């Protein structure tokens, strides 16, 4: 950006008394729509500069929440006790932002783990959202073979804070500068997630696509075909059963996990801008 956007920030109390940090970026003039960000595993709401830069000129106010155990928010790093905590946290955040922009259409964009959370949240709150965008949602993975899932559930119950495996940061983007910035970012959790978090994510792989048969919100689904961190098979399964009468699916040949941070980011960002603009009215 040539000029720094107007930025706001604050704190709220989430489930179980966890302190949650949020921040927002405002357009120069009156906002004409609001986009809520739901970030991925290990990262934080401040890593969406390309999305903010693309949307502010169109009059969007963009807000992001740091999930519990992520970024500036409190809580055990990359851990989750109960899936409902994420949804309660996000509802408090959504209410905070909506109160700042009464009457404006509210859209939700979730990436990776945040894509799964966003889908779960949207299914429970379709009446307060105008549309949903999912970027490489975590809805399938070959990291844990199905025969081992019962063992994962047992281990998560007896040792929920163990951290046996994580993601390969080098696979987030083909852009070496993006990877270097990710690895140097002190707000990124560079260790593994806990079994408590991982098991709860995996448990939703079969649940959410089935629930999505009842989705009626407009949905934009975006995924890179070369993503090795969240299996594109999950997005294909979602697209096949999703009940939304207004479904747009965009595949990006050869793009990796963070489509908005790839060297070819202009394509996904343009699709995002145009879809949001068409649905804001």
VEXDREN-2710 file (C-alpha; in Angstrom, 1 decimal):
% VEXDREN-2710
k/r/px/py/pz
1/UNK/0.0/0.0/0.0
2/UNK/1.1/3.5/-0.7
3/UNK/-0.5/4.8/2.5
4/UNK/-1.2/2.9/5.8
5/UNK/-4.9/2.1/6.2
6/UNK/-6.8/3.2/9.3
7/UNK/-6.4/0.4/11.8
8/UNK/-8.4/-0.4/14.9
9/UNK/-7.8/-3.1/17.5
10/UNK/-9.2/-4.4/20.7
11/UNK/-9.8/-7.3/23.1
12/UNK/-12.7/-9.4/24.2
13/UNK/-13.3/-12.3/26.5
14/UNK/-14.0/-15.6/24.9
15/UNK/-15.1/-19.0/26.2
16/UNK/-13.6/-20.1/29.5
17/UNK/-12.3/-16.6/30.1
18/UNK/-9.7/-16.6/27.4
19/UNK/-8.5/-13.1/26.3
20/UNK/-9.0/-12.7/22.5
21/UNK/-7.3/-10.1/20.4
22/UNK/-8.9/-8.6/17.3
23/UNK/-7.9/-6.0/14.7
24/UNK/-9.5/-4.3/11.8
25/UNK/-8.6/-2.1/8.7
26/UNK/-11.0/0.6/7.5
27/UNK/-11.4/2.2/4.1
28/UNK/-10.9/5.9/3.6
29/UNK/-14.6/6.7/3.3
30/UNK/-17.7/5.1/4.8
31/UNK/-17.6/1.3/4.6
32/UNK/-20.1/-0.4/2.4
33/UNK/-19.5/-4.0/3.6
34/UNK/-17.6/-6.0/6.2
35/UNK/-15.4/-9.0/5.8
36/UNK/-14.4/-11.1/8.8
37/UNK/-11.2/-13.2/8.6
38/UNK/-10.8/-16.6/10.2
39/UNK/-7.1/-17.5/10.0
40/UNK/-5.4/-20.9/9.8
41/UNK/-3.4/-23.1/12.2
42/UNK/-0.4/-21.6/13.9
43/UNK/-0.8/-18.2/12.2
44/UNK/-2.7/-15.0/13.1
45/UNK/-5.0/-12.3/11.8
46/UNK/-2.1/-10.0/10.7
47/UNK/-1.0/-12.3/7.9
48/UNK/-3.7/-11.2/5.4
49/UNK/-2.2/-8.0/4.2
50/UNK/-2.8/-8.9/0.5
51/UNK/-6.5/-9.4/1.2
52/UNK/-6.8/-6.2/3.1
53/UNK/-4.9/-4.3/0.4
54/UNK/-7.2/-5.7/-2.4
55/UNK/-10.4/-5.0/-0.6
56/UNK/-10.0/-1.6/1.1
57/UNK/-10.3/0.4/-2.2
58/UNK/-13.6/-1.3/-2.8
59/UNK/-15.0/0.1/0.5
60/UNK/-14.7/-3.1/2.6
61/UNK/-13.9/-2.9/6.3
62/UNK/-11.8/-6.0/7.1
63/UNK/-11.5/-7.5/10.6
64/UNK/-9.6/-10.5/12.0
65/UNK/-9.6/-12.4/15.2
66/UNK/-6.6/-14.2/16.7
67/UNK/-7.9/-17.6/17.7
68/UNK/-7.3/-18.8/21.3
69/UNK/-3.7/-20.0/21.6
70/UNK/-2.7/-18.0/18.5
71/UNK/-1.2/-14.7/17.8
72/UNK/-1.7/-12.1/20.6
73/UNK/-4.7/-14.0/22.1
74/UNK/-4.1/-15.9/25.4
75/UNK/-4.5/-19.7/25.9
76/UNK/-2.2/-22.7/25.5
77/UNK/-0.5/-22.4/22.1
78/UNK/-2.2/-24.2/19.2
79/UNK/-4.4/-26.2/21.6
80/UNK/-8.2/-26.7/21.9
81/UNK/-10.2/-28.2/24.7
82/UNK/-13.6/-28.1/23.1
83/UNK/-14.6/-27.4/19.5
84/UNK/-17.5/-25.2/20.8
85/UNK/-14.9/-22.8/22.2
86/UNK/-13.9/-21.7/18.8
87/UNK/-17.5/-21.0/17.8
88/UNK/-18.3/-19.2/21.0
89/UNK/-15.2/-17.1/20.6
90/UNK/-16.0/-16.2/17.0
91/UNK/-19.6/-15.3/17.8
92/UNK/-18.4/-12.8/20.4
93/UNK/-16.0/-11.3/17.7
94/UNK/-18.8/-11.2/15.1
95/UNK/-21.1/-9.4/17.5
96/UNK/-18.3/-6.9/18.4
97/UNK/-17.7/-6.0/14.7
98/UNK/-21.4/-6.0/13.7
99/UNK/-22.1/-3.4/16.5
100/UNK/-19.5/-1.2/14.9
101/UNK/-21.1/-1.4/11.4
102/UNK/-24.9/-1.7/12.0
103/UNK/-26.8/-2.5/8.8
104/UNK/-23.9/-3.4/6.6
105/UNK/-23.7/-6.8/4.9
106/UNK/-21.3/-9.1/6.8
107/UNK/-19.2/-11.8/5.0
108/UNK/-16.9/-14.4/6.4
109/UNK/-13.7/-15.6/4.9
110/UNK/-11.9/-18.7/6.4
111/UNK/-8.6/-20.1/5.4
112/UNK/-7.3/-23.7/6.1
113/UNK/-8.2/-24.5/9.7
114/UNK/-10.0/-21.2/9.7
115/UNK/-12.0/-22.4/6.7
116/UNK/-13.2/-25.4/8.7
117/UNK/-14.1/-23.1/11.7
118/UNK/-15.8/-20.6/9.3
119/UNK/-18.0/-23.3/7.7
120/UNK/-19.0/-24.7/11.1
121/UNK/-19.8/-21.2/12.4
122/UNK/-21.7/-20.2/9.2
123/UNK/-23.9/-23.3/9.4
124/UNK/-25.0/-22.2/12.9
125/UNK/-25.4/-18.5/12.0
126/UNK/-26.7/-18.3/8.5
127/UNK/-29.2/-15.6/9.5
128/UNK/-26.5/-13.1/10.4
129/UNK/-24.2/-13.5/7.4
130/UNK/-24.5/-12.4/3.8
131/UNK/-22.0/-14.9/2.3
132/UNK/-19.1/-17.3/3.0
133/UNK/-15.7/-17.6/1.4
134/UNK/-13.5/-20.7/2.0
135/UNK/-9.8/-20.7/1.0
136/UNK/-8.2/-24.2/1.1
137/UNK/-10.5/-25.3/4.0
138/UNK/-9.2/-28.1/6.2
139/UNK/-11.8/-30.8/5.4
140/UNK/-9.6/-33.7/4.4
141/UNK/-6.0/-34.9/5.0
142/UNK/-3.9/-37.9/4.2
143/UNK/-1.6/-37.2/7.1
144/UNK/-3.6/-39.5/9.4
145/UNK/-4.7/-42.8/7.8
146/UNK/-8.3/-43.7/8.6
147/UNK/-7.3/-46.9/10.4
148/UNK/-5.4/-44.8/12.9
149/UNK/-8.2/-42.4/13.7
150/UNK/-9.5/-44.4/16.6
151/UNK/-6.0/-44.4/18.1
152/UNK/-5.8/-40.7/17.6
153/UNK/-9.0/-40.1/19.5
154/UNK/-7.9/-42.3/22.4
155/UNK/-4.5/-40.6/22.6
156/UNK/-6.2/-37.2/22.5
157/UNK/-8.3/-38.1/25.5
158/UNK/-5.4/-39.4/27.7
159/UNK/-2.7/-37.0/26.5
160/UNK/-4.4/-34.0/24.9
161/UNK/-1.4/-31.7/25.2
162/UNK/1.1/-34.0/23.3
163/UNK/2.5/-32.5/20.1
164/UNK/3.6/-35.4/17.9
165/UNK/3.2/-33.8/14.4
166/UNK/2.8/-30.4/12.7
167/UNK/2.8/-28.7/9.3
168/UNK/5.8/-28.1/7.0
169/UNK/6.1/-24.3/6.9
170/UNK/8.0/-24.5/3.6
171/UNK/4.8/-25.7/1.9
172/UNK/2.6/-22.7/2.6
173/UNK/3.7/-20.8/-0.6
174/UNK/6.0/-21.1/-3.6
175/UNK/7.1/-17.5/-2.8
176/UNK/10.3/-17.8/-0.8
177/UNK/9.8/-14.3/0.7
178/UNK/6.4/-15.4/2.1
179/UNK/8.0/-18.5/3.7
180/UNK/10.8/-16.5/5.1
181/UNK/8.4/-14.0/6.6
182/UNK/6.3/-16.8/8.1
183/UNK/9.3/-18.5/9.7
184/UNK/10.6/-15.2/11.1
185/UNK/7.2/-14.0/12.4
186/UNK/7.2/-14.1/16.3
187/UNK/3.4/-14.2/16.4
188/UNK/3.3/-17.5/14.4
189/UNK/3.4/-20.6/16.4
190/UNK/6.3/-22.6/15.0
191/UNK/5.8/-25.7/17.0
192/UNK/3.3/-28.5/16.5
193/UNK/-0.4/-28.3/17.5
194/UNK/-1.6/-30.5/20.4
195/UNK/-3.4/-33.7/20.0
196/UNK/-6.4/-32.0/21.5
197/UNK/-6.6/-29.5/18.6
198/UNK/-5.6/-32.0/15.9
199/UNK/-8.1/-34.6/16.9
200/UNK/-11.0/-32.1/17.0
201/UNK/-10.1/-30.9/13.5
202/UNK/-10.0/-34.4/12.1
203/UNK/-13.3/-35.3/13.8
204/UNK/-15.1/-32.7/11.6
205/UNK/-13.8/-34.1/8.3
206/UNK/-16.9/-36.4/7.9
207/UNK/-19.3/-34.2/9.9
208/UNK/-19.1/-30.8/8.1
209/UNK/-19.5/-31.8/4.5
210/UNK/-22.7/-33.7/5.5
211/UNK/-24.0/-30.7/7.5
212/UNK/-23.2/-28.5/4.5
213/UNK/-26.1/-30.0/2.7
214/UNK/-28.1/-27.5/4.7
215/UNK/-26.0/-24.5/3.7
216/UNK/-28.1/-21.8/2.0
217/UNK/-25.6/-18.9/2.1
218/UNK/-23.8/-17.8/-1.1
219/UNK/-20.4/-19.7/-1.1
220/UNK/-17.1/-19.0/-2.9
221/UNK/-14.8/-22.0/-2.6
222/UNK/-11.2/-21.5/-3.6
223/UNK/-8.3/-24.0/-3.6
224/UNK/-4.9/-24.6/-5.2
225/UNK/-4.6/-27.9/-6.9
226/UNK/-1.0/-28.4/-5.6
227/UNK/-1.9/-27.8/-2.0
228/UNK/-0.2/-30.5/0.2
229/UNK/-1.2/-29.0/3.6
230/UNK/-5.0/-29.3/3.2
231/UNK/-6.1/-31.9/0.8
232/UNK/-8.1/-30.5/-2.2
233/UNK/-10.3/-33.7/-1.9
234/UNK/-12.0/-32.0/1.0
235/UNK/-13.1/-29.1/-1.1
236/UNK/-14.2/-31.4/-3.9
237/UNK/-16.4/-33.4/-1.4
238/UNK/-17.9/-30.2/-0.1
239/UNK/-18.7/-28.8/-3.5
240/UNK/-20.4/-32.1/-4.4
241/UNK/-22.9/-32.0/-1.6
242/UNK/-23.1/-28.4/-0.6
243/UNK/-26.8/-27.2/-0.5
244/UNK/-26.1/-23.6/-1.4
245/UNK/-28.1/-22.5/-4.4
246/UNK/-25.3/-19.9/-5.1
247/UNK/-22.1/-21.9/-5.2
248/UNK/-18.9/-20.7/-7.0
249/UNK/-15.9/-23.0/-7.1
250/UNK/-12.5/-21.8/-8.3
251/UNK/-9.5/-24.1/-8.7
252/UNK/-6.1/-22.7/-9.2
253/UNK/-3.8/-25.0/-11.2
254/UNK/-0.4/-25.4/-9.6
255/UNK/-1.0/-23.1/-6.6
256/UNK/0.0/-24.1/-3.1
257/UNK/-1.7/-23.7/0.2
258/UNK/-1.9/-19.9/0.7
259/UNK/-3.5/-18.8/-2.5
260/UNK/-3.6/-15.2/-1.5
261/UNK/0.2/-15.3/-0.9
262/UNK/1.3/-17.2/-4.0
263/UNK/3.3/-15.5/-6.8
264/UNK/0.1/-15.9/-8.8
265/UNK/-2.0/-14.3/-6.1
266/UNK/-3.6/-11.8/-8.5
267/UNK/-6.0/-14.4/-9.9
268/UNK/-7.5/-15.6/-6.5
269/UNK/-7.6/-12.0/-5.2
270/UNK/-9.4/-10.8/-8.3
271/UNK/-11.9/-13.6/-8.0
272/UNK/-12.5/-12.7/-4.3
273/UNK/-13.0/-9.0/-5.1
274/UNK/-15.4/-9.7/-7.9
275/UNK/-17.4/-12.2/-6.0
276/UNK/-17.7/-10.0/-2.9
277/UNK/-18.7/-7.0/-5.0
278/UNK/-21.3/-9.0/-6.9
279/UNK/-22.9/-10.3/-3.6
280/UNK/-22.6/-7.1/-1.5
281/UNK/-25.5/-5.5/-3.3
END
